[in-house]
């Protein structure tokens, strides 16, 4: 049930991020289109004055039409994300679309979030808790199997009634016995010992399964942290690229007006600016999804009570001293990304 709930949350958040990314991509594409339309108009004016070339105008128009062709794909992608959310929430798509259009940019996570202590956070995962409970059940079953090896004491008693009086004033006869009874499983010892050995094998199996699931969970969290760090670094670089291309676009426009820049340089800067804007939208989308993946791997959304693991295998045979650190979770740390 909890795993299904986490899956539902993951699909909902993923659809919401995609919807915002398509809206932001549509906004960036229209911004690029307006800039390229101005460039085409400028080149046409220069051509009319005999200062430009038809080749430059044709190349600028080709770039403008290619950008215009991207706009419908963003609308289709946004509608697909809305329909996904509509199916998941069982709500009409127009209502969801109206809410989503109020946020046309991908919401980015706060950079100061903390993943917390790894042992506590990983225990919120349904798969870890399920393996933990299976180990606890196996340990309890072994305790029951071990208790059957020892003598047991029980108190038995009987009460009998005879010659029940049928007439008032006539007494009947009663009989009663009460006493302890000791049961020693001498003949069943081989079978009981075999049963205990089988239960200990189940504990060993459940223990190995628990360790494997915990190790996989830690690896998943560490991978998600690395992916988030990488996505943030890439997004920062892409944002710097957009700013640099915007400055280059202003400078090349001024230089072109003064005759110090060629048509090819103007087109190249415009193409680079459009590409960097598109990449920035994708980078923001990747940061948001990496953040969600990190918290999903940590079990965010689970309502389980966080508790320490205190499974002592008292019914396991002593195999010598074993450090408790063998069962400890590796540390999960999020170090700052290098500049």
C-alpha positions as CSV (number, residue, x, y, z in Angstrom):
1,X,0.0,0.0,0.0
2,X,2.8,2.4,0.9
3,X,4.8,1.5,-2.1
4,X,1.7,2.2,-4.3
5,X,1.3,5.5,-2.6
6,X,4.9,6.5,-3.2
7,X,4.5,5.5,-6.9
8,X,1.4,7.6,-7.2
9,X,3.2,10.6,-5.7
10,X,6.2,10.1,-8.0
11,X,4.0,10.0,-11.1
12,X,2.0,13.0,-10.1
13,X,5.1,15.1,-9.4
14,X,6.8,14.0,-12.6
15,X,3.7,15.0,-14.6
16,X,3.6,18.4,-12.9
17,X,7.3,19.0,-13.6
18,X,6.8,18.1,-17.2
19,X,3.8,20.4,-17.5
20,X,5.8,23.4,-16.1
21,X,8.8,22.5,-18.3
22,X,6.7,22.6,-21.4
23,X,5.1,25.9,-20.4
24,X,8.6,27.4,-19.8
25,X,9.9,25.9,-23.0
26,X,7.0,27.4,-24.9
27,X,7.8,30.8,-23.3
28,X,11.5,30.5,-24.3
29,X,10.6,29.4,-27.8
30,X,8.3,32.4,-28.3
31,X,11.0,34.7,-26.9
32,X,13.4,33.3,-29.4
33,X,10.9,33.7,-32.2
34,X,10.3,37.3,-31.4
35,X,14.0,38.0,-31.4
36,X,14.5,36.2,-34.7
37,X,11.5,38.0,-36.3
38,X,13.2,41.3,-35.4
39,X,16.4,40.0,-36.9
40,X,14.6,39.0,-40.2
41,X,13.0,42.4,-40.4
42,X,16.3,44.2,-39.9
43,X,18.0,42.1,-42.6
44,X,15.2,42.8,-45.0
45,X,15.5,46.5,-44.4
46,X,19.3,46.2,-45.0
47,X,18.6,44.3,-48.2
48,X,16.2,46.9,-49.4
49,X,18.9,49.5,-48.9
50,X,21.3,47.4,-50.9
51,X,23.5,46.7,-47.9
52,X,22.6,43.0,-47.3
53,X,22.3,39.8,-49.2
54,X,19.5,37.5,-50.0
55,X,21.5,34.6,-48.5
56,X,21.6,36.3,-45.1
57,X,17.8,36.9,-45.2
58,X,17.1,33.3,-46.2
59,X,19.3,31.9,-43.4
60,X,17.6,34.1,-40.8
61,X,14.2,33.1,-42.1
62,X,15.1,29.4,-42.0
63,X,16.1,29.8,-38.3
64,X,12.9,31.7,-37.6
65,X,10.7,29.0,-39.1
66,X,12.6,26.3,-37.3
67,X,11.9,28.0,-34.0
68,X,8.2,28.5,-34.9
69,X,7.9,24.8,-35.7
70,X,8.9,24.0,-32.1
71,X,6.0,26.0,-30.5
72,X,3.2,23.4,-31.3
73,X,5.3,20.6,-29.8
74,X,5.4,22.4,-26.4
75,X,1.6,22.8,-26.4
76,X,1.2,19.1,-27.2
77,X,3.6,18.1,-24.5
78,X,1.8,20.3,-22.0
79,X,-1.5,18.7,-22.9
80,X,-0.1,15.2,-22.5
81,X,1.2,16.1,-19.0
82,X,-2.2,17.5,-18.1
83,X,-4.0,14.4,-19.3
84,X,-1.7,12.2,-17.2
85,X,-2.6,14.2,-14.1
86,X,-6.2,14.1,-15.0
87,X,-6.2,10.3,-15.1
88,X,-4.2,10.1,-11.8
89,X,-6.5,12.5,-10.0
90,X,-9.7,11.6,-11.7
91,X,-10.4,15.2,-12.3
92,X,-11.4,17.1,-15.5
93,X,-8.4,18.2,-17.5
94,X,-9.5,21.8,-18.0
95,X,-9.5,22.4,-14.2
96,X,-6.0,21.0,-13.9
97,X,-4.8,23.0,-16.9
98,X,-6.2,26.2,-15.3
99,X,-4.2,25.6,-12.2
100,X,-1.0,24.7,-13.9
101,X,-1.0,27.8,-16.2
102,X,-0.6,30.0,-13.2
103,X,3.0,28.6,-12.8
104,X,4.8,28.9,-16.1
105,X,8.3,28.1,-14.8
106,X,9.7,25.0,-13.2
107,X,9.9,25.4,-9.5
108,X,13.4,24.7,-8.2
109,X,14.2,23.2,-4.8
110,X,15.9,25.2,-2.1
111,X,19.6,24.7,-2.1
112,X,19.8,24.4,1.7
113,X,17.8,21.2,2.1
114,X,19.2,18.4,4.3
115,X,18.9,14.7,3.7
116,X,19.1,14.0,7.5
117,X,20.6,11.0,9.2
118,X,20.8,8.1,6.7
119,X,19.6,5.4,9.1
120,X,16.4,7.3,10.1
121,X,15.6,8.5,6.5
122,X,16.2,5.1,4.9
123,X,13.9,3.5,7.4
124,X,11.0,5.5,5.9
125,X,11.3,3.3,2.8
126,X,8.6,0.7,2.6
127,X,11.0,-2.0,1.2
128,X,13.4,-1.5,4.1
129,X,10.7,-1.7,6.7
130,X,9.1,-4.7,5.1
131,X,12.4,-6.6,5.2
132,X,12.9,-5.4,8.8
133,X,9.6,-6.9,9.8
134,X,10.2,-10.1,8.0
135,X,13.4,-10.5,10.0
136,X,11.6,-9.7,13.3
137,X,9.0,-12.4,12.5
138,X,11.6,-15.0,11.7
139,X,13.4,-14.2,15.0
140,X,10.1,-14.6,16.9
141,X,9.4,-17.9,15.2
142,X,12.9,-19.1,16.2
143,X,12.1,-18.1,19.8
144,X,9.0,-20.2,19.8
145,X,10.9,-23.2,18.3
146,X,13.6,-22.9,20.9
147,X,11.1,-22.7,23.8
148,X,9.6,-26.1,22.7
149,X,13.0,-27.7,23.5
150,X,12.6,-27.1,27.3
151,X,10.3,-28.9,29.8
152,X,7.0,-27.3,30.2
153,X,4.8,-27.2,33.4
154,X,1.0,-27.1,33.1
155,X,-1.7,-27.3,35.7
156,X,-4.6,-29.7,34.9
157,X,-7.8,-30.2,36.8
158,X,-11.1,-32.1,36.5
159,X,-14.5,-31.6,38.1
160,X,-17.2,-34.4,38.1
161,X,-20.8,-34.4,39.3
162,X,-22.8,-37.5,40.0
163,X,-26.1,-38.4,41.6
164,X,-27.5,-34.9,41.0
165,X,-30.3,-34.3,43.4
166,X,-33.7,-34.1,41.8
167,X,-35.6,-33.2,44.9
168,X,-34.9,-30.2,47.0
169,X,-33.0,-30.9,50.1
170,X,-31.2,-34.0,48.7
171,X,-27.4,-33.6,48.3
172,X,-25.5,-34.9,45.3
173,X,-21.9,-36.2,45.0
174,X,-19.1,-34.1,43.5
175,X,-15.5,-35.0,42.6
176,X,-12.5,-32.7,41.8
177,X,-8.8,-33.1,41.1
178,X,-6.1,-30.5,40.5
179,X,-2.4,-30.7,40.2
180,X,0.7,-29.8,38.1
181,X,1.9,-31.7,35.1
182,X,5.5,-31.6,33.8
183,X,6.1,-32.4,30.1
184,X,9.6,-33.3,28.9
185,X,9.9,-33.6,25.1
186,X,12.4,-36.5,25.2
187,X,11.1,-38.4,22.2
188,X,10.5,-35.2,20.2
189,X,13.9,-33.7,20.7
190,X,15.4,-34.6,17.3
191,X,12.4,-33.2,15.5
192,X,12.3,-30.0,17.6
193,X,16.0,-29.4,17.2
194,X,15.6,-29.8,13.4
195,X,12.8,-27.3,13.5
196,X,14.9,-24.8,15.4
197,X,17.8,-25.3,12.9
198,X,15.4,-24.6,10.1
199,X,14.1,-21.5,11.8
200,X,17.7,-20.2,12.3
201,X,18.2,-20.7,8.6
202,X,15.2,-18.6,7.9
203,X,16.7,-15.9,10.2
204,X,19.9,-16.0,8.2
205,X,18.1,-15.7,4.9
206,X,15.9,-12.8,6.2
207,X,19.0,-11.1,7.6
208,X,20.9,-11.3,4.2
209,X,17.8,-10.0,2.4
210,X,17.6,-7.1,4.8
211,X,21.2,-6.2,4.3
212,X,20.9,-6.4,0.6
213,X,17.8,-4.2,0.5
214,X,19.5,-1.6,2.8
215,X,22.7,-1.6,0.7
216,X,20.6,-1.1,-2.5
217,X,18.7,1.7,-0.8
218,X,21.9,3.5,0.2
219,X,23.3,3.1,-3.3
220,X,20.1,4.6,-4.7
221,X,20.2,7.5,-2.3
222,X,23.9,8.2,-3.1
223,X,23.2,8.0,-6.8
224,X,20.3,10.4,-6.5
225,X,22.5,12.9,-4.5
226,X,25.2,12.8,-7.2
227,X,22.6,13.2,-9.9
228,X,21.1,16.3,-8.2
229,X,24.5,17.8,-7.6
230,X,25.5,17.3,-11.3
231,X,22.1,18.7,-12.5
232,X,22.5,21.8,-10.4
233,X,26.0,22.4,-11.6
234,X,24.9,22.0,-15.2
235,X,22.0,24.3,-14.7
236,X,24.2,27.0,-13.2
237,X,26.5,26.7,-16.2
238,X,23.6,26.9,-18.6
239,X,22.3,30.0,-16.9
240,X,25.7,31.6,-17.3
241,X,25.7,30.7,-20.9
242,X,22.3,32.3,-21.5
243,X,23.5,35.5,-19.8
244,X,26.7,35.5,-21.9
245,X,24.7,34.9,-25.1
246,X,22.4,37.7,-24.3
247,X,25.3,40.1,-23.8
248,X,26.8,38.8,-27.1
249,X,23.5,39.4,-28.8
250,X,23.3,43.0,-27.7
251,X,27.0,43.7,-28.6
252,X,26.7,42.0,-32.1
253,X,23.5,44.0,-32.8
254,X,25.3,47.2,-32.0
255,X,28.3,46.2,-34.0
256,X,26.1,45.2,-36.9
257,X,24.4,48.6,-36.9
258,X,27.8,50.3,-37.1
259,X,29.0,47.9,-39.8
260,X,31.5,46.2,-37.6
261,X,29.8,42.8,-37.6
262,X,28.8,40.4,-40.4
263,X,25.5,38.8,-41.1
264,X,27.0,35.4,-40.2
265,X,28.1,36.6,-36.8
266,X,24.7,37.9,-36.1
267,X,23.0,34.6,-37.1
268,X,25.5,32.6,-35.1
269,X,24.9,34.6,-31.9
270,X,21.2,34.4,-32.4
271,X,21.3,30.6,-32.9
272,X,23.5,30.2,-29.8
273,X,21.2,32.3,-27.7
274,X,18.1,30.2,-28.8
275,X,19.9,26.9,-28.1
276,X,21.2,28.0,-24.6
277,X,17.6,29.1,-23.6
278,X,16.2,25.7,-24.6
279,X,19.0,23.9,-22.8
280,X,18.4,26.0,-19.6
281,X,14.8,24.9,-19.6
282,X,15.8,21.3,-19.8
283,X,18.4,21.8,-17.1
284,X,15.9,23.2,-14.7
285,X,13.6,20.3,-15.5
286,X,16.4,17.9,-14.7
287,X,17.2,19.6,-11.4
288,X,13.5,19.4,-10.3
289,X,13.3,15.7,-11.3
290,X,16.6,14.8,-9.6
291,X,15.4,16.5,-6.4
292,X,12.1,14.5,-6.5
293,X,14.0,11.3,-7.2
294,X,16.3,11.9,-4.2
295,X,13.4,12.4,-1.8
296,X,11.5,9.5,-3.3
297,X,14.5,7.3,-2.7
298,X,14.5,8.5,0.9
299,X,10.9,7.4,1.3
300,X,9.3,10.9,1.3
301,X,5.6,10.6,1.5
302,X,5.6,7.6,3.7
303,X,3.5,7.9,6.9
304,X,5.5,5.2,8.8
305,X,6.9,5.9,12.3
306,X,10.6,6.2,12.3
307,X,12.2,3.8,14.8
308,X,15.7,2.4,15.5
309,X,16.5,-1.1,14.5
310,X,17.1,-3.3,17.6
311,X,17.0,-6.8,16.2
312,X,19.3,-8.9,18.3
313,X,19.6,-12.5,17.0
314,X,19.5,-14.2,20.4
315,X,18.5,-17.4,18.7
316,X,21.4,-17.5,16.3
317,X,24.4,-19.7,17.2
318,X,27.4,-17.7,18.4
319,X,29.9,-17.5,15.5
320,X,32.4,-15.4,17.4
321,X,32.7,-11.6,18.0
322,X,31.2,-9.5,15.2
323,X,31.3,-5.8,15.2
324,X,28.0,-4.0,15.2
325,X,29.4,-1.8,12.4
326,X,28.8,-4.7,10.0
327,X,25.1,-3.8,10.1
328,X,25.6,0.0,10.1
329,X,24.5,2.0,7.2
330,X,27.2,3.8,5.2
331,X,27.1,7.6,5.7
332,X,25.1,9.7,3.2
333,X,26.6,13.1,2.8
334,X,26.0,15.9,0.3
335,X,29.1,17.8,-0.1
336,X,29.1,21.2,-1.9
337,X,29.7,20.9,-5.6
338,X,33.1,22.2,-6.8
339,X,33.1,25.6,-8.4
